[in-house]
């Protein structure tokens, strides 16, 4: 059987925590930042977690079980 390849963007975007949850970056923080408030941009800095329903897909992209 061939090796399972890791999705290149997924390995740069997601991190696995010590408890096995998958951490993600929040969207809407890449451009057009002048119109967004300071508090909104500050809240976007905080990492979020991948929803349970999407975890199997992300784990498969990362090459995990």
Beta strands, then each sheet from edge to edge (+ up, - down):
strand 1: 15-16
strand 2: 22-24
strand 3: 48-49
sheet 1: 1+ 2- 3+
end
